[in-house]
Amino acid sequence: MKAITRKMFNLLGEYLQIALGIVLASIGLKAFLLPNGFLDGGVTGIAILLNAQFDINISVLLVGLSIPFLFLAYRSISRRVAIKSILSIVGLALFIQFENFGTVTDDKLLISIFGGLLVGLGIGITVRNGAVLDGSEILGVFLNDRYGLSIGQVILAFNIVLFSITALVLSVEVALYSILTYIITAKVTDFVIEGFEDFIGVQIVSRKYEYVRLAILEQLGVGLTIYKGEGGYGLSGERKDIKIIHTVINRLDLRKIHRIIDDIDPDAFVVEYDINNIKGGVLRRYLRANTPS
């Protein structure tokens, strides 16, 4: 019973956050971008462009243009994501239709910055809760799964075509400001999805691994894992058992772990790589005071 209650509570929390994302994105569109003819990227940008050219209701365009992408989501991702995305896109269309925000500013730079900021926040919050507000992300996932193309490259190519058409149909100035809006939206979306803290993975191969291990535990206070490995070099080089230290640290601690390693074993082999997502473990977090460090 408790498990069911917790699941329902989590589901309710997801939908409430999706609703918040819809509100933020719709404010960004209705109060900043739409009144001034600026575009965002993706399907939303196509809808704004068609609305400017043919005066078709933008809410109808948003829903209509999203249908093929939602079908792709249903077929290639999951039914749950597709259903959430349908609700999100319809909700965004309804908010845009019935919101009555006046134009906040006529300054084109402020329009691009704050319009992109609000839309990015809305998209990021929505994506973190398992839905999308724009079909171009679904297209990227589909082509990545089918042909191995990078999701980022697919979305970038999609928007290059869109902004090129904008420059030809509307004006170069509108296209340039729209590109600025898109860049801000994309960056804010990434921050919301991935978080403001940046973590990296570190693998350390050292003859003095025990001293390195103890120093990391004592001076950084992060968790780590020891792997057993086999070292060697060349075709017939020396082979012997080695221990590999693996840990995840905040990028702010990168110089500190370099100093620790250099002080103990300057010849240690160190590999660093970006981390996309983390769950559990002992991490030093700087932006969440309630998380143990």
Buried (B, 14 or more C-beta within 10 A) or exposed (E): EEEEEEEEEEEEEBBEBBBBBBBBBBBBBBBBBBBBBBBBBBBBBBBBBBBBEEEEBBBEBBBBBBEEBBEBBBEBBEEEBBBBBBBBBBBBBBBBBEEEBEEBBEEBEEBBBBBBBBBBBBBBBBBBBBBBBBBBBBBBBBBBEEEEBEBEEBBBBBBEEBBEBBBEEBEEEBBBBBBBBBBBBBBBBEEBBBBEBEBBBBBBBBBEBEBBBEBBBEEBEBBBEEEEEEBEEEEEEEEEEBBBBBBBBBBEBBEBBEEBBEEBBEEBEBEBEEEEEEEEEBBBBEEEEEEEE
